[in-house]
Amino acid sequence: MNGYKRYSTLIIKKMNISLYFRQSNLLLLLLIASLFFIYETTSSFSLKVFAQNTNQTTSENNRPVEPPDFQDLSASQKAASTNATCVLTPNSKLQGLPQQTEGPYFVDGMPNRSDIREESSNGLIQEGIKLSLTIHVYGIDNGSCVPIKSAKVDVWHANSTGVYSAVAEMGTSRIDFLRGNQITDDNGTVKFTTNYPGWYPGRAIHIHDKVRALNDLEWTSQIYFDDSLNEKIHRITPYSNHGNPQTPNEQDMIFTGPSTDDLFKSNSGKLLLMNVTKSGEHSYAGSINIVLNSK
């Protein structure tokens, strides 16, 4: 009988020890779970703070000076006609905006001028709706946007009927309408007075642009417009004489395709849409920031 009691006591002791270890394991698991929760909460907060810091805008002193054509616009028009201030994220500090094909119609040596609507040979002005175009050119220095001064910016595009100047196949040899270049000022800014571009088969409506900086960097791309605005413009003379645009942005292979610098694999045109606002009864104003990449 005494042996049985001793045996029962031993079993009870073992059960108590087992229960103690189980409770200890449970406490350990609860401690680990608490530490993991604290870590996740702290990490999430840190990431949010970091994201807010990377979205801060540049100082007022570094913002481009508004060209004369923009000074008379209302505050809402200015906001609608200007892209967001140049901001870089850690993952894109060497990307900038996508480059796209130069196309077959670039001609070097065009006039250095702000108003490109005029044909130099006879002084005739191309028909169309006035577009005040402002381009801000930035480089990247230590992960920050820096205005590039003294860069040559060429622009060229089709007229209201989809015709380019200086193209033999179009019968416009030795003509230079809707072509020209400007040199960026200390704020990296150039401005052009042109017409809203027209369309031609197979392409969405666009403006070509090329930037050449003093360090031999050459950057080439295209600028696009919202499809709804394109349709609205082409209900107005002289654009209506040419008919509605045939190719929206989403059906343009260059708009939806990769960038020529291989930094963007698809839909590179979505990053090249210009902000445009109506600035008068028969005129519009648009602006875009060009951030040059390292390739």
Steps between C-alpha positions, in 0.01 A plus 500: 500500500780739589665414170184590316482839678861573417433410138189725489695787653771461239244507219339816642840669523575412139160637394571823684837530331342433159231761569768749604691451175179535296418825677856619444477421127169687477650804671799485264272489197300797632825695554620426144163605354510827697852580380399428137196732529717781640753452216233507229335811643832685527607400146168610352527839669859544378404417143216751507730774626758410233236511225386843617856630491559381144187682380606841624519766232803712422536843654328807360838641397559206264161512326507611136407860425171528314533619139310819405216308331421329832505804728146608413343159568279442802627288789288203389626529144860510617446191714336311214761599244811410700624155593588422860831636624787268416522232772712184498444181698788277616415230246484739203778747572684401181200447274345834416243511222496231230664562167316411179589473134610810313286399204578560132434874488764663719700768318794666670590865458149642536456865610571606855165662581216500749205535260520206259167555325653716229650376175836677471503514120179703461385608847172307481355375827372144522129475574404337826419547867778675690694290750739670745749224573736514798767238562706476818820294467656336806804287562569277799770576755537282811138390471358852463356694207723777370397742220721467192589833343643564152350180356364508145138385475355421155130441439320400182154370414233467232258779408120487520484273195770259619780640281860565610721768354842419351392158373547431129238223488242748630599768253631731770875508427678822604207599719530528879156564651435348844871437557749684716723498804571699813778505760401436861541786747645480852181326614528234228197650321411558136170613354352473154194645336360244261171346388326196640635213284290304252490127434617272222423129440644248742604742774346667801526878512844600627787750502860390454768643729876468519731636771873542448707610798853638514639171634413329167189342649219456246150410612213442255133432563141596419222689679137383498156645570184367660274325247191695608677830432621373162142421403377837624764688300415310183142619510632851436616652168754446345544163675146389420585516128740211557250286693514337842828349625531137391745369760443556874792478738422144609517379138831671423785247505756764604280635780433152639844360420829499691735796524800501268735517801358169637411661833126451447368173361154617388259795494786751495266760350293517819790683663517750213147643511495879507279694738297742290247767593298749299662843529272698268208469262717346230819408685643245741803483728698191589808413701713193562807420710773307322731313738802374310615150587856373513490292179 
